[in-house]
Each structure stands twice: as C-alpha cells, then as structure tokens.
C-alpha cells in the first residue's frame, strides 16, 4: 500500500487540510440533507436546550403516559429527563414496528461456521414475548437484575429485549470475560438470574461459556437463583439440577404474547460494567427513555438510516456499542441489521468483506483496530469482493489515524462512501461528536463537530475554554443530555467524583484530551492518562503513534510511558510492521530509522527510547488494545491482570521479548 502521508509532519496531520465533501448524490433522501438543515437544528438546540430534546422525545418515542417535565436538574449531576412519562423500551423497538414491518427482516444472522438465519420483526416479537414470559415464570420481576453472558447470536438480543419488556435490569457481560470477571459483575449487581449458553464459536474454537459460568458461580454469586442455558454448540456441559434450565425447555410452555411493563422514563434499563479498569468494577447505569432517544436520533442523524438499509455494527453486545447500535437503536428505527458470531479472520481475512457482499450491507460500522488489522493484510483481499452496496462507513472505539482513514475511504468505500468517525463512551450512551454524512465535510482523523444538542468544549486546567487552534486540553460536556449515565450502580459518590469532580461539578469530564483546529473540528488525542511527561514536556501518545504509522513500513503502533529516572517518562513503542516481523523481534537498523523518523515528524523529544516488534498488539476480541498490559511490559512488571479477553494471549510472549 502506498504511503500518502510519508513526507508530512505530524503537525500537518493534526491540522488536516484535506476536506472530503459529502457525495453530491448522498443528500437525496437524507434526513439532514445539507449544512443549512443542520444549522437549523443547532440553532433550535442553542435557543432552547431542554425544549429541543423534549420535542425529539415526543416525536421519536411512543409513550404510554406523556411526560410533563423535559429536564429536572434539581439533583444535579443526577439529571432526570422526561419526568412523569411512562413507556417501555421493548415496545418501542418491536411492537410499534408490527403494523408496517411485521414481515420485514429485523436480523440477518451468520454464525462463524456459515449458518445463516433471517428473523422478521414478527418472529423477533414472538421470541422476545416467549422468553420474557419464561423469565417471569422463573421469578424475575421489575427491577431485578439479570446478567447475560452469551455469544454474539440473536438470542443475546432476545434476552436483552425480554428483560426490557418486563422491566428487569440487564447487565451484559462480554463473552470473552473470565469467570472471575463474571463473578465480580454478578455480585456487584446482585443479579437474580444468569442467562448463558453452552458455548460459542470464535476463532475456529468453542468458547466455553457454561464452564466459565459454573466456575464463577462456584466461588460466590449467592444471589443467583436460576441459570438459563441456550444450546449453541451442543458439546457436553454440566447442568446442575434445580438451578440450570435449558432455554428450549424454559420457553416451551410459554405464550408468545407478553404485555409490556410500562415504566417511568428514568427506570434503569441496564447496567454495563466498564472494562479494563483495576479494582472494583464500575457499573454504569442508564435510563430507559433518555438512553433510547439517544440511540434513535443518532441512528437517524449519523447513520442516516433508511428503510432499505442493511446495517452492520460489528461490536459485541457485551460493549455499549452493541447495546446502542445492535440491540436497541436499529430495532427502534425499524432497520434490518446483521449479527455475526465469529472472528474477522475465519476462515480467512476476507470474512468481513464477504459478509458485506453476501448480505448486501449498506452501512458498515467497526473499530479502527479492526480496520488497521485488515489493512495490514493487503488491498487485494477486499478487492476480491463486491462492496458496491456500501453507502456509508463508520468507526468507533478510539481515534482513527489518517492513514487508516484513507485506506478505509479508498479501498473499502471506493472514494464514494462518507466516513462517520464517532466519538462517544459507555457513559454517554450514544454518539456525541460525529459528522452528519450529508451535511458535514470530513477530515481524515477528526470526529468533526458535536451533534445538535451536545455542548462540548476543550478547556484548560482551570476549566477555561481553549480558543487557540490545535492546543490540547480536557474534553468536557457543558450541558446534560438525555442518554447520559445516571449514576454508578451502588456508588453515587464515585460517580460524582469520577465524572464531575474536577471542575466543581460544572462540566462532565470525559477523561479524554482533545484539540480543535482552525475550523472548529475536534481531534481526540487519547485518554488524559495517555499523555506522557517527558523531561517536563507533555506528549500525547497518539501523536507518536500517528507519526510511526505514517512510516511506510509500519502497519500499527501503540505507545506507552516507561518510568525513567532522568526524564520522568521514556517513550516505549510497540510496532507491527507491514510484512514479516524481524527475527527475535530485533532490527537495530529499522529501530534507528524509526527513531529518526519520529524526531523529524514531531521533534527529538518524542523519539522512542525503546521499540519492540510483534506480529500483533494485545487486543480484546472487540478490537481494543489493552494498554495496561503494554504499560506493565514496558515497566518490566509482572502481568497480574486478567488476560482472558485477549484475542491471542500468545502475543504477550512476543511483546515481552521472550520469543
């Protein structure tokens, strides 16, 4: 692959000058067709912030009892939206689709082994009704917590929707998490029932979900009364009498009709525990009405969802992306979505593109890490597949570097698909900063502008807005928004301290650093704790990573700090090359070349002190890099963290220089 950025400095990358205007034909039929229409939305939101969201809530949600109060800030920062209103999230996703879309395909499922199912809205409604009745038959009531530990199959969505239907609070635990992680989350939530499967297919192997669940329950989890087990792999597992029930047996006697439980707008819809943190898991609590509204309007604005679209978000439901843009947002908009069970490299690295071809996918939404990994495999792989149905591409999970953005644009989108680079978090519930595809020109590497109704800013240490272009600071949100988290389950004090403590409770602190360019476009520079202090100079790890990836031999890079007696922190880089890894992971000539390259791109202060080569970076099965592992390796510390979520645990030996 050619390196279009090879002769440009990192400063010019961050002041990205290339503008990609929306394709001229994209605006036809778009919900927000042009910049003028978008500006009218901004003006409405600026003139009446809570009224803007109230109007959307009345128009986009189906209410059993209308709300009277748009926003109650009397208990800030525990904001309450759409008070007095009552609704049901499952009803909004399924029942209201039946009149016009009963026979429309809601879910196209493909298993890793190639099995395919098409599920209509009418069939999904019945599946959810039966399982909701099964949950009630096993003692689950409104407000009870239910943990879901499932492979990426339609039944995971059925379980989530069934909980919402009867007002139980679900907490999905990613199927790649270990027994210990599962135990911690069950105990923190005080869950009454666990839903799991015998196993799932991933990477050509069976993921032993039931065995992990049994291990978790054997070490505690006294609150669990029943375990419902879906048979996916049909391999031998242990079933504990009086506790474990097969999914098929649980639903067999149940009616497909289950009346929805109407709940207050602020009723907790789910808990989702943030991953990768040390210590006690942090259960992010989301509401019903506000959360669903965020998922709906961002499906409409950012993805420009249309009735004939086939939408594929590659995220697992164990992450917030899989909540908002698999389990809830697409269904609430009456869309057809794709669910894929397995790994993107089985049976080969063309699997994603074959899925896009076979199912005629029109909107594709994935993580930059996945893009970079597939980009490394070469342009000839996607060239083998018909990607002509794609009309919109998206990225999620972390900032995308300009090199990967351009490859995505040229090779996957054939220079005709807008790219929506979305910034948001588990805590925000929905997109916060992202381009509107028919109305906003994009820049490779920038998530562009905040969405209407989202008041974002970049501030300095004192909380003052930074107006100078390209000067980094804290990313904050200055006004509440409906899909925001309400609290941390069981620890409101921690919620206030973590997200509102720094600036006296005035702003929501995102935990990310950012900068704005001369056009007002936002550039996410990484987590605040990913800023290195090298000899008194603050240096963003993403800056060094982008410089390394701009080198023609580098496919991917991750940079962390290593304690240094002289400089405070030294720059430690992990590099994945285009082509073969050097023998034993050592290439002194290339290392010197890359150090000089970074010095030229940023300055001598940014030169990596150490560069270690590997075939890949330590990524979870959702594609996120586990940077805490990289920090531990760089510091020469033993790895004490749970590594069971890694796609390939063997890569740690390479990263440690042992092979």
C-alpha positions in Angstrom: 0.0 0.0 0.0 1.3 3.4 -0.9 2.1 5.9 1.9 0.4 9.1 1.1 1.5 10.9 4.3 5.1 9.9 4.3 6.6 13.3 3.7 4.3 15.2 6.0 4.9 16.2 9.6 2.7 15.1 12.5 1.8 18.8 12.9 0.3 18.9 9.4 -1.6 15.7 10.1 -3.2 17.3 13.1 -4.0 20.4 11.1 -5.5 18.1 8.4 -6.2 20.2 5.4 -7.9 17.6 3.2 -11.7 18.1 3.2 -13.9 15.4 1.8 -17.3 16.9 0.9 -20.4 14.7 1.1 -21.0 13.0 -2.2 -23.4 15.0 -4.3 -26.0 12.3 -4.5 -25.9 11.4 -0.8 -28.2 14.2 0.3 -31.1 12.8 -1.8 -33.4 11.3 0.8 -31.1 12.1 3.7 -32.8 13.0 7.0 -30.5 16.0 7.4 -29.8 16.8 3.7 -27.4 19.7 3.9 -25.5 22.2 6.1 -28.4 24.6 6.2 -30.7 22.0 7.6 -28.1 21.0 10.2 -27.6 24.6 11.2 -31.3 25.0 11.9 -31.0 22.1 14.3 -28.1 23.7 16.0 -30.0 27.0 16.3 -33.0 25.2 17.8 -30.8 23.5 20.4 -29.0 26.7 21.3 -32.2 28.6 21.8 -33.9 26.0 24.0 -31.7 23.1 25.1 -34.2 21.1 27.1 -37.1 22.0 24.7 -35.1 20.7 21.8 -34.7 17.3 23.3 -38.3 17.3 24.6 -39.6 17.8 21.0 -37.5 14.9 19.8 -38.7 12.7 22.6 -42.3 13.5 21.8 -41.7 12.8 18.1 -39.5 9.7 18.2 -40.7 7.7 21.2 -44.0 6.1 21.8 -45.3 7.0 25.2 -47.9 5.2 27.4 -48.1 8.3 29.6 -46.8 11.6 28.2 -44.1 13.4 30.1 -44.5 16.8 31.6 -41.0 17.9 32.6 -38.3 17.9 30.0 -35.4 18.2 32.4 -35.1 18.2 36.1 -31.7 19.4 37.3 -32.6 19.8 41.0 -30.5 16.8 41.9 -27.6 17.5 39.5 -25.4 15.8 38.5 -28.1 13.1 38.7 -30.2 14.7 35.9 -33.7 13.4 35.2 -35.2 13.7 31.7 -38.8 13.4 30.6 -40.3 13.1 34.1 -43.8 11.8 34.6 -43.6 10.0 31.3 -44.1 6.2 31.1 -43.0 3.9 28.3 -41.5 0.5 27.5 -38.2 0.2 25.5 -39.1 -3.2 24.0 -42.5 -1.9 22.9 -40.7 1.0 21.2 -38.3 -1.4 19.4 -40.7 -4.2 18.4 -44.5 -3.7 18.9 -44.6 -0.4 17.0 -42.9 -2.0 14.0 -45.5 -4.7 13.6 -48.1 -2.6 11.7 -45.9 -1.8 8.8 -42.8 -4.0 9.2 -44.1 -7.3 10.6 -42.6 -9.3 7.7 -39.5 -7.2 7.3 -36.2 -8.8 8.3 -35.1 -7.5 11.6 -31.9 -9.6 12.0 -29.7 -11.4 9.5 -27.5 -13.7 11.5 -24.4 -15.6 10.3 -22.5 -17.9 12.5 -18.8 -18.4 12.3 -19.3 -21.8 10.7 -21.5 -20.3 8.0 -25.1 -21.0 9.3 -27.5 -18.2 8.3 -30.8 -17.2 9.8 -33.3 -14.4 8.8 -35.6 -13.3 11.6 -38.6 -11.0 10.9 -39.9 -8.4 13.2 -43.0 -10.5 13.9 -40.8 -13.5 14.7 -38.5 -11.5 16.9 -41.5 -10.1 18.7 -42.7 -13.6 19.4 -39.3 -14.8 20.5 -39.0 -11.9 22.9 -42.5 -12.5 24.3 -41.9 -16.2 25.0 -38.6 -15.5 26.7 -40.0 -12.6 28.7 -42.7 -15.0 30.0 -40.1 -17.6 30.8 -38.2 -15.0 32.9 -41.3 -14.2 34.8 -42.0 -17.9 35.3 -38.6 -18.2 36.9 -39.3 -15.4 39.4 -37.9 -12.4 37.6 -39.8 -9.1 38.4 -39.4 -5.4 37.6 -36.2 -4.0 39.0 -34.5 -7.5 39.4 -31.0 -7.7 37.8 -30.3 -10.3 35.2 -26.8 -11.0 33.9 -26.4 -12.1 30.3 -23.2 -13.9 29.3 -23.8 -15.0 25.7 -22.1 -15.5 22.4 -22.9 -13.0 19.6 -26.1 -14.6 18.5 -29.7 -13.3 18.1 -30.7 -14.9 21.4 -28.5 -12.4 23.2 -30.6 -9.6 21.8 -33.8 -11.6 22.6 -32.6 -11.8 26.2 -31.9 -8.1 26.4 -35.2 -7.1 24.9 -37.1 -9.6 27.1 -35.6 -8.0 30.2 -36.6 -4.6 29.0 -40.1 -5.9 28.3 -40.7 -6.9 31.9 -38.7 -4.0 33.4 -35.9 -6.2 34.7 -32.4 -4.5 34.6 -30.0 -6.4 32.4 -26.2 -6.4 32.7 -24.5 -8.0 29.7 -21.0 -9.4 30.4 -18.8 -9.8 27.3 -18.5 -13.5 26.4 -14.7 -13.1 26.4 -14.5 -12.2 30.0 -13.2 -14.7 32.5 -15.1 -16.5 35.3 -13.6 -14.1 37.8 -14.8 -11.0 35.9 -18.2 -12.6 35.5 -18.4 -13.3 39.3 -17.4 -9.7 40.2 -20.2 -8.3 38.0 -22.8 -10.7 39.2 -22.0 -9.9 42.8 -21.9 -6.1 42.3 -25.2 -6.1 40.5 -26.8 -8.6 43.0 -28.2 -10.5 40.0 -31.1 -12.9 40.5 -30.7 -14.9 37.2 -27.9 -15.7 34.8 -28.5 -16.3 31.1 -25.7 -18.0 29.2 -25.0 -20.7 26.5 -23.2 -23.9 26.4 -20.6 -22.1 24.3 -20.0 -20.0 21.2 -17.9 -20.2 18.1 -14.9 -17.9 17.9 -11.6 -18.2 16.0 -12.4 -21.7 15.0 -12.8 -22.8 18.6 -15.6 -23.2 21.1 -15.7 -20.6 23.8 -16.6 -22.4 27.0 -19.2 -20.1 28.4 -21.1 -22.5 30.6 -17.9 -23.8 32.1 -16.8 -20.3 32.9 -20.2 -19.5 34.4 -20.1 -22.6 36.6 -16.6 -21.6 37.8 -17.9 -18.1 38.6 -20.9 -19.4 40.5 -18.8 -21.9 42.4 -16.9 -19.1 44.1 -19.8 -17.0 45.3 -22.7 -15.3 43.5 -25.2 -16.3 46.2 -27.9 -14.0 44.7 -28.2 -16.2 41.6 -31.3 -18.4 41.8 -31.5 -19.8 38.2 -29.3 -20.2 35.2 -30.9 -20.4 31.7 -28.7 -22.1 29.1 -29.0 -21.7 25.4 -27.7 -24.7 23.3 -25.5 -23.2 20.6 -22.5 -25.6 20.2 -24.2 -28.9 21.5 -21.0 -30.0 23.2 -21.1 -31.8 26.6 -21.5 -29.5 29.6 -22.6 -29.9 33.2 -26.2 -28.9 34.1 -26.9 -28.5 37.8 -30.2 -29.9 38.9 -32.7 -27.4 40.4 -30.6 -24.5 39.2 -29.8 -24.8 35.5 -32.6 -24.8 32.8 -32.3 -25.3 29.1 -33.5 -22.2 27.1 -35.7 -24.5 24.9 -37.3 -26.0 28.0 -37.9 -22.6 29.6 -39.8 -21.2 26.6 -41.6 -24.4 25.6 -44.7 -23.8 27.7 -44.8 -20.0 27.2 -47.1 -17.9 25.2 -45.6 -15.6 22.5 -47.7 -12.7 23.9 -46.3 -10.8 26.8 -47.7 -7.4 27.8 -45.0 -4.8 28.3 -44.4 -3.4 31.7 -44.8 0.4 31.5 -42.0 2.1 33.5 -41.0 5.6 34.4 -38.7 7.3 31.9 -35.9 7.1 34.5 -36.3 3.4 35.2 -32.9 1.8 34.8 -32.7 -0.1 31.5 -29.3 -1.7 32.1 -26.0 -1.7 33.9 -22.8 -2.0 31.9 -19.5 -2.5 33.7 -16.6 -0.6 32.2 -13.8 -3.0 31.1 -10.1 -2.8 31.6 -10.1 -1.0 34.9 -8.4 -2.1 38.0 -10.2 -2.6 41.3 -13.9 -2.8 41.8 -15.9 -3.0 38.6 -17.8 0.2 37.7 -21.4 -0.4 36.8 -22.6 2.4 34.5 -26.4 2.8 34.9 -28.5 4.0 32.0 -32.1 5.1 32.0 -34.9 3.9 29.7 -36.3 7.0 27.8 -33.3 9.2 27.5 -31.0 6.3 26.5 -33.3 5.1 23.8 -33.8 8.6 22.4 -30.1 9.0 22.1 -29.8 5.7 20.2 -32.6 6.6 17.9 -31.6 10.1 16.9 -28.0 9.1 16.3 -29.1 6.2 14.1 -31.1 8.8 12.1 -28.5 11.7 12.1 -25.1 10.0 12.0 -26.0 6.8 10.1 -28.8 8.4 8.1 -30.7 5.1 8.5 -33.2 4.4 5.7 -35.9 1.8 5.3 -34.0 -0.2 2.7 -30.6 -0.2 4.5 -28.8 -3.3 5.7 -26.9 -2.1 8.8 -24.0 -3.9 10.3 -22.3 -2.8 13.5 -19.6 -5.4 14.2 -19.5 -4.8 18.0 -20.4 -7.5 20.5 -23.4 -6.8 22.7 -21.1 -7.0 25.7 -19.9 -3.5 24.9 -22.0 -0.3 24.8 -21.7 -0.1 21.0 -23.5 -3.4 20.8 -26.2 -2.1 23.1 -26.9 1.2 21.3 -26.2 0.1 17.7 -27.2 -3.6 17.8 -29.8 -4.4 20.5 -31.7 -1.1 20.6 -31.1 1.6 18.0 -31.5 -0.3 14.8 -34.7 -2.1 16.0 -36.2 1.1 17.4 -35.7 2.6 13.9 -37.2 -0.5 12.1 -33.9 -1.3 10.4 -32.5 -4.6 9.1 -29.3 -5.4 10.9 -26.6 -8.1 10.6 -25.2 -10.1 13.5 -22.0 -12.1 13.0 -20.9 -14.5 15.7 -17.2 -15.1 14.9 -13.8 -13.6 14.3 -13.0 -11.4 11.3 -10.2 -13.8 10.2 -12.1 -17.1 10.0 -11.7 -18.9 7.6 -9.5 -16.0 6.2 -9.1 -12.3 6.4 -11.7 -11.7 3.8 -14.6 -12.7 6.1 -15.8 -9.2 6.8 -15.9 -8.3 3.2 -17.6 -11.5 2.2 -20.3 -10.8 4.7 -20.7 -7.3 3.3 -21.0 -8.8 -0.2 -23.3 -11.7 0.7 -25.8 -9.7 2.8 -25.7 -6.6 0.6 -24.7 -4.5 3.6 -25.1 -0.7 3.0 -23.8 0.7 6.3 -20.7 -0.8 8.0 -19.5 0.3 11.4 -16.4 -1.1 13.0 -13.3 -0.2 15.1 -10.1 1.4 13.8 -8.1 -1.5 15.3 -10.1 -3.9 13.0 -9.5 -1.6 10.0 -5.8 -1.5 10.7 -5.5 -5.2 11.1 -7.4 -5.9 7.9 -5.4 -3.1 6.1 -2.2 -4.9 7.0 -3.4 -8.0 5.0 -3.3 -6.0 1.8 -5.5 -4.3 -0.7 -6.0 -7.4 -2.8 -8.2 -9.1 -0.1 -11.2 -6.7 -0.2 -10.7 -6.3 -3.9 -12.0 -9.9 -4.3 -15.4 -8.9 -3.0 -18.3 -6.8 -4.4 -18.6 -3.9 -1.9 -20.8 -1.8 -4.3 -23.8 -1.9 -1.9 -21.9 0.1 0.8 -23.0 3.7 1.0 -21.8 4.7 4.5 -18.8 3.7 6.6 -18.2 4.3 10.3 -15.6 4.0 13.0 -15.9 3.6 16.8 -13.9 2.9 19.9 -10.8 5.1 19.5 -9.5 7.8 17.2 -8.7 6.6 13.7 -5.3 7.7 12.3 -5.3 9.4 8.9 -3.5 6.5 7.2 -6.2 4.0 8.2 -9.0 6.5 7.4 -7.6 7.0 3.8 -7.4 3.2 3.3 -10.9 2.8 4.5 -12.0 5.6 2.2 -10.2 4.3 -0.9 -10.2 0.5 -0.6 -13.4 -0.2 1.2 -15.5 2.9 0.2 -14.1 3.3 -3.3 -14.0 7.0 -2.6 -17.8 7.3 -2.7 -18.9 6.5 0.9 -18.8 9.1 3.6 -17.0 8.0 6.8 -18.5 8.9 10.1 -15.8 8.9 12.8 -17.8 8.8 16.0 -16.7 9.9 19.5 -18.7 8.7 22.4 -18.4 6.5 25.5 -20.1 3.8 27.6 -21.1 6.7 29.8 -22.6 8.9 27.1 -24.9 6.2 25.8 -24.8 7.4 22.2 -22.7 9.4 19.7 -21.6 12.8 20.9 -19.2 14.2 18.3 -19.6 12.9 14.8 -20.1 14.1 11.2 -23.6 14.3 9.7 -22.8 12.5 6.4 -24.9 14.7 4.0 -24.1 17.9 5.8 -20.5 17.9 7.1 -17.3 17.7 5.2 -14.9 15.3 6.8 -11.2 15.3 7.6 -9.2 12.1 8.0 -8.6 11.5 11.7 -11.2 14.1 13.0 -14.6 13.3 14.5 -15.6 16.8 13.3 -18.3 18.6 15.3 -20.6 17.9 18.3 -24.1 16.8 17.4 -27.0 19.2 17.8 -27.9 19.4 21.5 -24.4 18.3 22.6 -22.4 21.2 24.1 -18.8 20.0 24.0 -15.7 22.1 24.7 -12.0 21.8 25.2 -10.8 23.5 28.4 -7.6 24.1 30.3 -6.6 23.1 33.8 -8.8 25.9 35.2 -11.8 25.0 33.1 -11.5 27.9 30.8 -12.3 27.3 27.1 -9.3 27.0 24.9 -9.7 29.1 21.8 -6.2 28.8 20.2 -6.3 26.3 17.3 -4.7 22.9 17.9 -3.9 23.5 21.6 -4.8 20.4 23.6 -6.9 20.3 26.8 -9.6 18.4 28.6 -12.7 17.4 26.6 -15.8 18.3 28.6 -19.6 18.4 28.1 -21.2 21.5 29.5 -24.9 20.7 29.3 -26.7 17.5 30.3 -28.1 15.3 27.5 -30.8 12.6 27.6 -28.6 9.5 27.0 -26.1 10.3 29.7 -25.3 7.8 32.5 -27.3 8.5 35.7 -25.0 7.1 38.3 -22.6 4.2 39.1 -24.6 1.3 40.5 -24.4 1.3 44.2 -21.8 4.1 44.4 -23.2 7.5 43.6 -20.3 9.2 45.3 -17.9 7.6 43.0 -20.0 8.8 40.0 -19.9 12.4 41.2 -16.1 12.3 41.9 -15.1 10.5 38.7 -17.2 12.5 36.2 -17.9 15.8 37.9 -15.2 16.3 40.5 -12.5 18.2 38.6 -14.3 21.4 37.6 -16.5 21.9 40.7 -19.5 19.9 39.2 -19.9 22.3 36.3 -18.9 20.0 33.5 -18.9 16.3 32.6 -15.3 15.3 32.4 -14.9 12.8 29.5 -11.4 11.6 30.5 -10.1 12.3 27.0 -7.8 15.0 25.8 -8.7 16.8 22.6 -8.0 19.8 20.5 -9.8 21.9 18.0 -8.4 23.0 14.7 -9.0 26.4 13.0 -12.3 25.2 11.5 -13.6 24.1 14.9 -13.2 20.4 14.2 -12.5 18.2 17.2 -9.5 15.9 17.3 -9.4 13.3 20.1 -5.9 12.8 21.3 -6.4 9.9 23.6 -7.1 9.4 27.3 -5.9 12.0 29.7 -3.8 9.3 31.4 -2.2 8.6 27.9 -0.3 11.8 28.0 3.4 11.4 28.7 5.5 13.7 30.6 9.0 13.5 29.0 11.5 15.8 30.5 8.8 18.2 31.5 7.1 18.2 28.1 3.6 16.9 27.7 3.4 14.5 24.8 0.2 12.7 23.5 0.8 9.0 22.9 -1.5 9.3 19.8 0.9 11.9 18.3 3.8 9.4 18.4 1.6 6.6 17.2 0.4 8.6 14.2 3.9 9.5 13.4 5.1 5.9 13.5 2.1 4.7 11.4 2.9 7.4 8.8 6.2 5.5 8.1 5.8 3.2 5.0 6.9 0.1 6.8 4.6 0.4 9.9 1.1 -1.0 9.9 0.2 -0.4 13.5 1.7 1.1 16.6 1.0 1.6 20.3 2.9 3.9 22.6 3.1 4.0 26.4 5.3 5.6 29.0 8.0 3.8 30.9 9.3 5.2 34.2 12.7 6.8 33.7 14.9 8.2 36.4 16.2 11.1 34.3 13.3 12.1 32.0 10.4 11.1 34.3 8.9 9.0 31.5 10.5 7.4 28.5 8.7 6.7 25.2 8.1 3.0 24.7 6.7 1.9 21.3 5.2 -1.4 20.2 5.2 -1.7 16.4 3.5 -4.1 13.9 5.2 -4.0 10.5 3.9 -4.4 7.0 5.4 -7.8 6.2 7.4 -10.1 8.4 8.4 -9.4 12.0 12.2 -9.3 12.3 13.9 -12.4 13.7 13.6 -12.4 17.5 11.8 -9.1 17.3 15.1 -7.1 16.9 16.1 -4.9 14.0 18.6 -2.3 15.1 18.7 -0.6 11.7 15.0 -0.2 11.4 14.7 0.9 15.0 17.2 3.8 14.4 15.3 4.7 11.2 12.0 4.9 13.1 13.5 6.9 15.9 14.9 9.5 13.5 11.6 9.4 11.6 9.6 10.3 14.7 12.2 13.0 15.6 11.6 14.5 12.2 7.9 14.3 12.4 7.4 15.7 16.0 10.8 16.6 17.4 13.7 14.9 19.2 11.8 14.8 22.5 9.4 12.3 21.0 11.9 9.7 19.8 11.0 6.3 21.2 13.6 5.1 23.7 12.5 1.5 23.0 10.8 -0.1 20.1 9.5 -3.7 20.3 8.2 -5.5 17.2 5.4 -8.1 17.3 3.0 -9.8 14.9 0.1 -8.0 16.6 -0.9 -5.9 19.5 -2.7 -7.2 22.6 -6.3 -6.7 21.6 -9.6 -7.8 23.1 -12.0 -9.7 20.9 -13.8 -6.4 20.3 -10.6 -5.0 18.8 -9.5 -2.7 21.7 -5.8 -2.5 22.6 -5.2 -3.5 26.3 -2.8 -0.6 27.1 -2.4 -1.5 30.7 -0.7 -4.7 29.6 1.6 -2.7 27.4 2.5 -0.4 30.3 3.2 -3.3 32.6 5.5 -4.9 30.0 7.3 -1.6 29.3 7.9 -1.2 33.0 9.2 -4.7 33.4 6.4 -5.6 35.8 4.7 -9.0 36.0 1.4 -9.3 34.3 -1.2 -9.7 37.1 -4.3 -8.6 35.1 -6.9 -11.0 33.7 -5.8 -11.7 30.0 -8.7 -14.0 29.1 -10.3 -11.3 27.0 -7.3 -11.2 24.6 -7.9 -12.5 21.1 -4.4 -14.0 21.2 -2.8 -14.4 24.6 0.4 -15.9 23.0 1.3 -12.4 21.6 2.3 -11.4 25.2 5.5 -13.5 24.9 6.5 -11.6 21.7 5.8 -8.3 23.4 7.9 -9.3 26.4 10.7 -10.2 24.1 10.7 -13.9 25.1 10.2 -15.3 21.6 
